[in-house]
């Protein structure tokens, strides 16, 4: 009770301050202009999506842009519709939270009510530079579909692309990133590892690039490993951790195409794989919390679905992030973890679900979950006529499926095992030679399948293991010559797929 009174007092104090602030200092005296403050706010929170050619329907870069959309921007931030961020306060603390502070929201309101003054151009910060390149630098391997996919005006669909990897051995990755081909129509992307390559047959059956999926494939409900949404700051995975890509696995890229503005277009998005940068002691894993066996009856406006999963016995884990998946009928989702001691903890609480923004929410601090803990998901759906997003009029019974017009009820929890500490490989170089046919031969021991020769830490593209002496001999037929010019001393290392690098040996041609 006491706490409630204190909270109420604090709230009214805040309100009074707000009023005093607004009344006491006439808005034109707050001195807020586009050039001195608003442009900085837009750079920090909005421009990553609101610049020409990107996903948002208009730019918020120049004074003219900002002035034209000033009132709309104010409304969108006051209603917390922009920037898009669906995780409710009071449950979980996440990295990369883009929301504005109440001071920033007030600042925008002050600027609008002062008549959106432009200010003094001397106050302007340098403009942001937007790159369509890979934010993490050039990936070690870039995968892409064989052909473009055509998206037409009005389209709102999912397309799946099955991409072979062919990395010669099991491989740990420090990052998997997506680089959209046509940024204005690629709304989000989810990446799956398909360990047995089952997606290949779907791809081959469909004459166009990629395929449509109605669901049911196990990689879709078990294997999500990556999420891309516009503006999400992408980083490498924590040191010592990595995603395992088994030899022969395929990556399935699921893209949500949605034409907000313009005429559609053709897209060929790429997937970038970044090999493990540090020795990997812990594998990154994903625990699905999924319900794929349900019917949401037509006419129901607040229909609840549940799903649960248990942390396997004997395994304490740390959860690093969580991603939810629902479609057009989804409204809310909450995931709780209940320990065997009865203590519960809220992992995420998504309000006003919007299927456009399906990303991974990364916990600020990894969350410990003990063996036997139960993760319980509860989600609410609106399958009534009152839901303007309902794909069916009149509403129809909705089942699990993987199209935009089906429904899903899933969350994926990304985690590591506390007790896991993988034995690391020990690659060692003992000799470097060029044979009579011009092949570079690096001999030594402890080379794993898929190990790479590196020149000054740059991967030699055509490295392969010797057929019989795979662990002792690596070869490059041609690519090495482009990296080593005659007479120059370079440093040669071997990088194993578990992220362990040999000591460097110097070499000159
Ligand atoms: C992560 C990308 C992203 C960021 C960041 C972002 N927007 Fe948007 N914004 C969009 C997209 C996409 C739309 C189109 C509608 C949708 O998909 O929700 C949009 C729509 C809008 C609209 C149209 C009305 C509405 O609410 O749909 C306004 C106004 C707006 N944004 C203002 C802002 C402002 C102001 C900021 C920064 C404080 C911001 N946005 C940050 C992507 C973004």
Boltz pocket constraint, residues with backbone or C-beta under 6 A from the ligand:
constraints:
  - pocket:
      binder: B
      contacts: [[A, 41], [A, 42], [A, 45], [A, 46], [A, 47], [A, 48], [A, 49], [A, 50], [A, 55], [A, 56], [A, 57], [A, 69], [A, 72], [A, 73], [A, 74], [A, 76], [A, 77], [A, 81], [A, 82], [A, 83], [A, 84], [A, 98], [A, 100], [A, 230], [A, 231], [A, 232], [A, 260], [A, 356]]
      max_distance: 6.0
